Amino acid sequence: MPTYLHIQSCDSGWDYTLYDAASMKELDGGQLDMPELSRKNAVLQICDDNNLDSTSLRHAPMSMIETLQEAAYQQMQAEASQMAASSQLPEAQEQALDEYPMPDEQVSTSDMQEYGYFYDG
């Protein structure tokens, strides 16, 4: 499976993100806490850690990275909206707070007493 690797330096070493080349989905990411490594050696270490073939590596233009990041962002947004939609309660008829629900006319006082409700009025 062809994979894209985006790497950038950070204070504690190297940040990286792996993308699926076909779908442009973000596969994994992490941080390599070895600031002493050169970019080339950091790439080789990340490939080794993730069982990637480092012999087929090519330098990619920044525009490709921006495309990958945008695709990953779109994927994340779609998943978040899908999760939000699935967690919402079904549509229910809302009742205004100032409305008092009227008692069921078919339930008599004796029925209510039988159910354990007592009415003093």
Residue pairs with C-beta under 8 A, 6 or more apart in sequence:
1 20
1 21
1 22
2 20
2 21
2 22
3 18
3 19
3 20
3 21
3 27
3 52
4 18
4 19
4 20
4 21
4 60
4 64
4 68
5 16
5 17
5 18
5 19
5 43
5 46
5 47
5 52
5 57
6 16
6 17
6 18
6 19
6 65
6 68
6 69
7 14
7 15
7 16
7 39
7 42
7 43
7 46
8 14
8 15
8 16
9 15
9 35
9 39
10 31
11 35
12 31
12 33
12 35
13 31
13 32
13 33
13 34
13 35
13 37
13 42
14 31
14 32
14 34
14 35
14 37
14 39
14 42
14 46
15 29
15 30
15 31
16 29
16 30
16 31
16 32
16 42
16 46
17 26
17 28
17 29
17 68
17 72
18 26
18 27
18 28
18 29
18 50
18 52
19 25
19 26
19 27
19 68
19 71
19 72
20 27
24 67
24 68
24 71
24 72
25 71
25 72
25 75
26 68
26 72
26 75
26 76
28 50
32 42
32 45
32 46
32 49
34 42
34 45
37 45
43 54
43 57
44 54
46 52
47 53
47 54
47 57
48 54
95 101
109 119
112 118
112 119
113 119
